[in-house]
Amino acid sequence: MATKGHNEVRESIKEMARIFRPKDPRKFVKEYIRKYHIMGGYEEELTTIVEHELVKLQS
């Protein structure tokens, strides 16, 4: 993924996590990847981002 596109995906998934506050970050990321046709290999990184955003929202 290109740097610009990569940053857009990261910001997008952060915003989606803030809006939807998923109970299961891994499932949320899998659905996001499938829906928005994100290339493979980024699932772990995106899951970490979602988990981090959820922790920030709880504090």
C-alpha distances in whole Angstrom, upper triangle without the diagonal:
4,6,8,6,6,9,10,9,11,14,14,15,17,19,19,21,23,25,25,25,25,27,25,21,20,21,20,16,17,18,16,13,16,17,13,12,9,8,10,10,9,13,15,13,13,16,17,16,18,21,21,22,24,26,26,28,30,32
4,6,5,6,8,10,10,12,14,15,16,18,20,21,22,24,26,26,27,27,30,27,24,23,24,23,19,20,21,18,16,19,19,16,15,12,11,14,14,12,16,17,15,15,19,19,18,20,23,23,23,26,27,27,28,31,32
4,5,5,6,9,10,10,12,14,15,16,18,20,21,23,24,26,26,26,29,27,23,23,25,23,20,21,22,19,17,21,21,17,17,14,14,16,15,13,17,17,14,15,18,18,16,19,22,21,21,24,25,25,26,29,30
4,5,5,6,9,10,11,12,14,16,17,18,20,21,23,24,25,26,29,27,24,24,25,23,20,22,22,18,17,20,20,16,16,14,15,17,17,15,18,19,16,16,19,19,17,19,22,21,21,24,26,24,26,29,30
4,5,5,6,9,10,10,12,14,15,16,18,20,21,22,23,23,26,25,21,21,22,20,17,18,19,15,14,17,16,12,13,10,11,14,15,13,15,17,15,14,17,18,16,17,21,20,20,23,25,24,25,28,29
4,5,5,6,9,10,11,12,14,15,17,19,20,21,22,21,24,23,19,19,20,18,15,17,18,14,13,16,16,13,13,10,11,13,12,10,13,14,11,10,14,15,13,15,18,17,17,20,22,21,23,26,27
4,5,5,6,8,10,11,12,14,15,17,18,20,20,21,24,23,19,20,21,19,16,18,19,15,15,18,18,15,16,13,14,16,15,12,15,16,12,11,15,15,12,14,17,16,15,19,20,19,21,24,25
4,5,5,6,9,10,11,12,14,15,16,18,19,20,23,22,19,19,20,17,15,17,17,14,14,17,15,12,14,12,14,16,16,13,15,17,14,12,15,16,13,14,18,17,16,19,21,20,21,24,25
4,6,5,6,9,10,10,12,14,15,16,17,17,20,19,16,16,17,14,11,14,14,10,10,13,13,10,11,9,11,13,13,10,12,14,11,9,12,13,11,12,15,15,14,17,19,19,19,23,24
4,5,5,6,9,10,11,12,14,15,16,16,19,18,14,15,17,14,11,14,15,12,12,15,15,13,14,11,13,14,14,10,11,12,9,7,10,11,8,9,13,12,11,14,16,16,17,20,21
4,6,5,6,9,10,11,12,14,15,16,19,19,16,17,18,15,13,17,17,13,14,17,16,14,16,14,16,18,18,14,15,16,13,10,13,13,9,10,14,13,11,14,16,15,15,19,20
4,5,5,6,9,10,11,12,14,14,18,18,14,16,16,13,12,14,14,10,12,14,13,11,13,12,15,17,17,14,14,16,14,10,13,14,11,10,14,14,12,14,17,16,16,19,21
4,5,5,6,9,10,10,11,11,15,14,11,12,13,10,8,12,11,8,10,13,12,11,13,11,14,15,15,12,11,13,11,7,9,11,8,7,11,11,9,11,15,14,14,17,19
4,5,5,6,9,10,10,11,15,14,11,14,15,12,11,14,14,11,14,17,16,14,17,15,18,18,18,14,14,14,12,9,10,10,7,6,10,9,6,9,12,11,11,14,16
4,5,5,6,9,10,12,15,16,13,16,16,13,13,16,15,12,15,17,16,14,18,16,19,21,21,17,17,18,15,12,13,14,11,9,12,12,9,11,14,12,12,15,17
4,5,5,6,8,9,13,13,11,14,13,10,10,13,12,9,12,15,13,12,16,15,18,19,20,16,15,17,15,12,12,14,11,9,12,13,10,11,14,14,13,16,18
4,5,5,5,7,10,11,8,12,12,9,9,13,12,10,13,16,15,15,18,16,19,20,20,16,14,15,14,11,10,11,9,6,9,10,7,7,11,11,10,12,15
4,6,6,9,12,13,12,15,15,12,13,17,16,14,17,19,18,18,21,20,23,23,23,19,18,18,17,14,13,14,11,9,11,11,7,7,10,9,7,11,13
4,6,9,12,14,13,16,16,12,14,17,15,13,17,19,17,17,20,20,23,24,24,21,19,20,19,16,16,17,14,11,14,14,11,10,14,13,10,13,16
4,6,9,11,11,14,13,9,12,15,13,12,16,17,15,16,19,19,22,23,23,20,18,19,19,15,14,16,14,11,13,14,11,10,14,14,11,14,17
4,7,9,9,12,12,9,12,15,14,13,17,18,17,18,21,20,23,23,23,20,18,18,17,14,13,14,13,9,10,11,9,7,10,11,9,10,14
4,5,6,9,9,6,10,12,11,12,15,16,16,17,20,19,22,21,21,18,15,16,16,13,11,13,12,9,9,12,10,8,12,13,12,12,16
4,6,9,9,8,11,13,13,14,17,18,18,20,22,21,24,23,22,20,17,17,18,15,12,14,14,11,10,13,12,9,12,14,13,13,16
4,6,6,6,9,10,11,12,14,16,17,18,20,19,21,19,19,17,13,13,15,13,10,12,13,10,9,13,13,10,13,16,15,15,18
4,6,5,6,9,10,10,12,14,15,16,18,16,18,17,16,14,10,10,11,9,6,8,9,6,6,10,10,9,11,14,14,14,17
4,5,5,6,9,10,11,12,14,15,16,15,16,14,14,12,8,8,11,9,6,9,11,9,9,12,13,12,15,17,17,18,21
4,5,5,6,9,10,11,12,14,15,15,16,15,15,14,10,11,14,11,9,12,13,11,12,15,15,14,17,19,19,20,23
4,6,5,6,9,10,10,12,14,13,16,15,16,13,10,12,13,10,8,12,12,9,10,14,13,12,15,17,16,18,21
4,5,5,6,8,10,10,12,10,12,11,12,10,7,9,10,7,6,10,10,8,10,13,13,13,16,18,18,19,22
4,5,5,6,9,10,10,10,11,10,11,10,7,10,12,9,9,13,13,12,14,17,17,17,19,21,21,23,26
4,5,5,6,8,10,10,13,13,14,13,10,13,15,12,11,15,15,13,15,18,17,17,20,22,21,23,26
4,5,5,6,8,8,11,12,13,11,10,13,13,10,10,14,13,11,14,17,15,16,19,20,20,22,25
4,6,5,6,5,8,8,10,9,8,11,12,9,11,14,14,13,16,18,17,18,21,22,22,25,27
4,6,5,7,9,10,13,12,11,14,15,13,14,17,17,16,19,21,21,21,24,25,25,27,30
4,6,8,11,13,16,14,13,17,17,14,15,19,18,16,19,22,20,21,24,25,24,27,30
4,6,9,12,14,13,13,16,16,13,15,18,17,16,19,21,20,21,24,25,24,27,29
4,6,9,12,12,12,16,16,14,16,19,18,18,21,23,22,23,26,27,27,29,32
4,6,9,8,9,13,12,11,13,16,15,15,19,20,20,21,24,25,25,28,30
4,7,7,9,12,12,12,14,17,17,17,20,22,22,24,26,27,28,30,32
4,6,7,10,11,11,13,15,16,17,19,21,21,23,25,26,27,29,31
4,6,8,8,10,11,13,14,16,17,19,20,22,23,25,26,28,30
4,6,5,6,9,10,11,12,14,15,17,18,20,21,23,25,26
4,6,5,6,9,10,11,12,14,15,16,18,20,21,23,25
4,6,5,6,9,10,11,12,14,15,17,18,20,21,23
4,5,5,6,9,10,11,13,14,16,17,19,20,22
4,5,5,6,9,10,11,12,14,15,17,19,21
4,5,5,6,9,10,11,12,14,15,17,19
4,5,5,6,9,10,11,12,14,16,17
4,5,5,6,9,10,11,12,15,16
4,5,5,6,9,10,11,13,15
4,5,5,6,9,10,11,13
4,5,5,6,9,10,11
4,5,5,6,9,10
4,5,5,6,9
4,5,5,7
4,5,6
4,6
4
